[in-house]
Amino acid sequence: KRGLYRKRRGLYREGLLSDDGFRLDGRRPREIRSLRMRLGLFPRADGSAYIEQGNTKVVALVYGPREVRGPRSRSAPDQAVLRCRFSLAPFSGPERRRPRGGEGRGSDLALRLQQSLEAAVLTHLYPRSQIDVYSDGSHCCTGTTAAALAVLDAGIPLRDVVCAGSAALAEGTALTDPNGAEEAAVGPGLALALLPASGLLALVQLSARVPCERLEPVMEAAADGCRELHRALDRELRRSLRERHGEV
């Protein structure tokens, strides 16, 4: 398996960037993948969002704020408790199969999702309550962004919409929002969750070794992707609100 993985990486590594500086899918190094989104698809949930970013598809649902279920010790007297679940849905990527090790990886992604949302949700407005967030997908960054939109759709106040993005280093160039082929070639790199209005970093995770002198460009590439994603989401949100409520 290791030999096959190295062979795949070698095949993909060839021609990741053209002589003109374009990537395999025609994007420039700092461009994000194409984006589609919809809000309010599931009327039984208090908030819901669907994001399609390239070949990644994510659905997020929010229930609450509502009374804490279970023992009172689970509640916080001065804020709401965020309970997050991240499911690895087979429909979320180009290969329609259940990822291996789904439960353990899902728990890790749920923790990252909770940490990212806690930086944005104004939980102090809802003491002794809970907010349940469910995200179904395969990509942590897209799932985090979808969850933040679902929270917004539920009418829960946010400091800012959390935008999550990733970047990888290929042939000495930092690539924003790498696709599946690029990740197979260079491996996962850096993921971060950003509150674009304030520039606050909600989460930073490095999943591959990056030389110190290359770390800053990779972080900036991921942050650039978050800011571009924020602009795209703003356009899509305004369009969605016009369709649902008239002029905005």
C-alpha positions in Angstrom: 0.0 0.0 0.0 2.8 2.4 0.8 4.4 1.7 -2.6 1.1 2.3 -4.4 0.7 5.6 -2.4 4.2 6.8 -3.4 3.5 5.9 -7.0 0.2 7.9 -7.0 2.0 10.8 -5.4 4.7 10.6 -8.1 2.2 10.5 -10.9 0.2 13.4 -9.5 3.3 15.5 -8.6 4.2 15.8 -12.3 2.6 18.9 -13.8 0.9 20.2 -10.7 1.6 23.7 -12.0 1.9 24.6 -15.7 4.5 26.9 -17.1 2.0 29.7 -17.0 1.3 29.1 -13.3 -2.1 27.3 -13.6 -3.1 24.3 -11.7 -4.5 21.0 -12.9 -8.1 22.3 -12.7 -7.3 25.7 -14.3 -7.1 27.7 -11.1 -4.3 30.0 -10.1 -2.4 29.1 -6.9 -4.5 31.5 -4.7 -8.0 30.6 -6.2 -10.6 28.6 -4.3 -12.8 26.0 -6.0 -16.2 26.8 -7.4 -18.9 27.3 -4.7 -22.6 26.7 -4.5 -24.7 27.0 -1.4 -28.3 26.9 -0.2 -29.9 27.7 3.2 -33.1 26.5 4.9 -33.4 23.2 3.0 -34.6 21.2 6.0 -37.7 22.8 7.7 -37.6 20.5 10.7 -34.2 21.9 11.7 -33.9 25.4 13.2 -31.2 26.1 10.7 -29.6 24.3 7.8 -27.1 24.8 5.0 -25.8 23.0 2.0 -22.4 23.8 0.4 -20.9 22.3 -2.7 -17.3 23.4 -3.1 -15.7 21.7 -6.1 -16.4 17.9 -5.7 -17.0 18.3 -1.9 -20.6 18.3 -0.7 -21.6 19.1 2.9 -24.9 19.4 4.7 -25.1 21.0 8.1 -28.1 21.1 10.6 -28.6 23.1 13.7 -31.2 22.5 16.5 -31.6 25.1 19.3 -31.0 27.0 21.4 -33.1 24.7 23.5 -33.2 23.3 27.0 -30.3 21.1 28.0 -31.2 17.4 27.8 -30.0 15.2 30.6 -28.5 16.1 33.9 -28.3 19.8 34.9 -24.5 19.4 35.3 -24.2 19.3 31.5 -25.4 22.9 31.3 -23.4 26.1 31.9 -25.0 28.9 34.0 -23.6 31.7 31.9 -23.7 30.4 28.3 -25.0 27.9 25.9 -23.2 24.6 25.4 -22.3 23.7 21.8 -22.7 20.0 21.0 -21.1 19.2 17.6 -21.2 16.0 15.6 -19.3 15.4 12.3 -20.4 12.5 10.2 -18.3 11.3 7.2 -21.1 11.0 4.6 -20.4 8.8 1.6 -22.0 11.3 -0.8 -19.6 14.1 0.2 -16.8 13.4 -2.2 -16.1 12.0 -5.6 -15.7 8.4 -4.3 -19.1 7.3 -3.0 -18.0 5.0 -0.1 -17.8 5.2 3.6 -14.4 6.3 4.7 -12.4 4.0 6.9 -12.0 4.8 10.5 -15.0 7.0 10.3 -16.0 7.1 14.0 -12.6 8.1 15.3 -11.9 10.7 12.6 -15.5 12.0 13.0 -14.9 12.6 16.7 -11.7 14.5 15.9 -13.5 16.6 13.3 -16.3 17.3 15.7 -13.9 18.7 18.2 -12.3 21.0 15.6 -15.8 22.1 14.5 -16.7 22.9 18.1 -13.5 24.9 18.7 -14.1 26.9 15.6 -17.7 27.7 16.3 -17.1 28.7 20.0 -15.0 31.6 18.7 -17.9 33.0 16.7 -21.2 32.0 18.4 -22.5 34.5 21.1 -23.2 31.7 23.5 -23.5 34.1 26.5 -26.9 35.2 25.1 -28.4 31.7 25.8 -27.4 30.6 29.4 -28.4 27.1 30.5 -29.2 26.0 27.0 -27.6 23.8 24.3 -27.1 24.2 20.6 -26.7 21.0 18.6 -24.7 21.2 15.3 -24.6 18.3 12.9 -22.3 18.4 9.8 -22.3 15.6 7.2 -19.3 15.6 4.8 -15.7 14.5 4.3 -13.8 17.8 4.4 -13.4 19.5 7.8 -13.0 23.1 6.3 -16.1 22.9 4.1 -18.0 21.3 7.0 -17.0 24.1 9.4 -18.2 26.8 7.0 -21.5 25.0 6.3 -22.1 24.6 10.1 -21.5 28.4 10.6 -24.0 29.1 7.9 -26.5 26.8 9.4 -26.1 28.6 12.8 -26.7 31.9 10.9 -29.8 30.4 9.3 -31.1 29.4 12.7 -31.0 33.1 13.7 -28.3 32.6 16.3 -26.1 35.8 16.6 -22.5 35.4 15.5 -19.4 37.7 15.9 -18.7 36.8 12.3 -19.3 33.9 9.9 -16.5 31.4 10.4 -14.7 30.6 7.1 -12.4 27.6 7.0 -9.8 26.9 4.4 -6.7 24.9 3.7 -3.5 25.2 1.8 -0.6 22.9 0.8 2.9 23.3 -0.5 3.7 22.0 -4.0 6.9 22.6 -5.9 7.7 25.5 -3.6 4.4 27.2 -4.2 1.6 27.5 -1.7 -1.7 26.3 -3.1 -5.0 27.6 -1.7 -7.9 25.1 -1.3 -6.2 22.1 -2.8 -8.4 19.6 -4.6 -8.2 15.8 -4.2 -5.5 15.3 -6.8 -3.3 17.9 -5.3 -3.7 16.5 -1.8 -2.9 13.0 -3.1 0.3 14.5 -4.6 1.6 16.6 -1.8 -0.4 15.4 1.2 -2.6 17.4 3.5 -1.0 20.7 4.7 -2.5 23.4 6.8 -6.1 24.1 7.7 -7.4 27.2 9.5 -10.7 28.7 10.6 -10.8 32.5 10.3 -13.2 35.2 11.4 -12.6 37.5 8.4 -14.0 40.8 9.8 -11.6 40.8 12.8 -8.9 38.6 11.4 -9.2 36.3 14.4 -7.9 32.8 14.0 -10.3 30.4 15.5 -8.3 27.2 14.7 -5.0 26.4 13.1 -4.0 22.8 12.3 -0.8 21.6 10.6 -1.1 18.0 9.4 2.2 17.8 7.5 5.8 19.0 8.0 6.4 22.4 6.5 9.8 24.2 6.7 9.7 27.2 9.0 10.6 29.5 6.1 7.6 28.2 4.1 5.0 28.2 7.0 4.1 31.9 6.7 3.3 31.7 2.9 1.2 28.6 3.4 -0.7 30.2 6.3 -1.3 33.3 4.1 -2.5 31.2 1.2 -5.1 29.5 3.5 -6.1 32.9 5.0 -6.5 34.3 1.4 -8.8 31.4 0.6 -10.9 32.1 3.7 -11.2 35.8 2.7 -12.2 34.9 -0.9 -14.6 32.4 0.5 -16.1 35.0 2.7 -16.7 37.3 -0.3 -18.3 34.5 -2.2 -20.5 33.6 0.7 -21.6 37.2 1.1 -22.8 37.2 -2.5 -24.5 33.9 -2.2 -26.2 34.9 1.1 -27.5 38.1 -0.4 -28.8 36.2 -3.4 -30.5 33.6 -1.2 -32.1 36.2 1.0 -33.5 38.0 -2.1 -35.0 34.8 -3.3 -36.6 34.1 0.1 -37.5 37.5 1.4 -37.3 40.0 -1.5 -34.8 42.8 -1.8 -31.9 43.0 0.7 
